[in-house]
Amino acid sequence: MTATRVLGVAPLSPARHFGAVSVELDAVPAPTLRDLVDRAIRGHVDARQLEVLQAVEREERGLLGRLVDGWRDVSDLEDER
């Protein structure tokens, strides 16, 4: 990924707060941006704790999926009445 040098940034421009280099995030491909954010987060958290949290999240997503599926089944039964 390359950055664009900001030359002659106007004094009232929001870019003035970010130094000499600025990148428009919407110009960065989504997979690249996700990877950058993922690596930045992983650099600040305990790897084991992250693994545990991700495992819990997978379990919670599975539970929510089963609840939604059950809700759809109940809704389908009510529609048949």
Secondary structure, DSSP 8 states (H G I E B T S, - for coil): ---EE--S--TT-GGGGGTTEE--GGGS-HHHHHHHHHHHHHTTS-HHHHHHHHHHHHHHHHHHHHHHHHHHHHHHHHHH-
